[in-house]
Amino acid sequence: MLQDHRKLINNLNLIQDYLCSFEPQGLTIVDISANSFPQTLDWLHSYLLQCIERGLLAACSESCNQGGN
């Protein structure tokens, strides 16, 4: 049982290191805690909506600059 627990922790650390490796590429890193998961989920939802809005604004701007075609 203890060995399974250590293996799980090791795998989670490996996943965390992998996901955090994207930070230098400009991706946002979010700290997630089991104690604050609902707040984290709310933050992620808001962030995703902001990204969608920025993408739509950029697409509309580009479309307008091309004469609406």
Buried (B, 14 or more C-beta within 10 A) or exposed (E): EEEEEEEEEEEEEEEEEEEEEEEEEEEEEEEBEEEEEEEBEEBEEEEEEEEEEEEEEEEEEEEEEEEEE
